[in-house]
């Protein structure tokens, strides 16, 4: 695989990555609302937990990406990790409702204590997949840096297509996927797409390694 064709592949995969991330965010907000109630505190808690995980992934993996030789393989592994962790979250989510109801009994509806429990539960459930999601951007940027001389332009393109993917994911989740598949079905389908991104990235990694060996 030539270096030139690798750039559009990365861009396409990162569009799909942004699509998946916002689908998860929309669906998780709906799922947590069923437990916490549809309030500004519940929505803010889920969004804060989501963004905290994303930021953590960017910080931790941003440093790792500078030391890893095969970042496209790392990009692949991140998406496989997202696939696994999002499905696990779906499996353990019922525990969240039990814990939240127990917290109400323990803290006797204390406002601050209950809000702290909400945030903690959201963090515990979302921290792994959201950290992996946040890691995809610095890894993708490192990939772009390694295969192009137009770093500023291509990184800007990367960020733009990821944002467009996020917009598309939000629209698709609200207007198409929820109605057609329901919350669980949407999570499973989106996790499958993340797995597909991982597989395609791995295939690109293998093709690139084969080309380097041939040289």
Secondary structure, DSSP 8 states (H G I E B T S, - for coil): --HHHHHHHHHHHHHHHHHHHHHHHHHHHHHHHHHH-SSHHHHHHHHHHHHHHHHHHHHHHHHHHTT-S-HHHHHHHHHHHHHHHHHHHHHHHHHHHHHHHHHHHHHTT-HHHHHHHHHHHHHHHHHHHHHHHHHHHHHHHHHHHHH-S-HHHHHHHHHHHHHHHHHHHHHHIIIIIHHHHHHHHHHHHHHHHHHHHHHHHHHHHHHHHHHHHH-
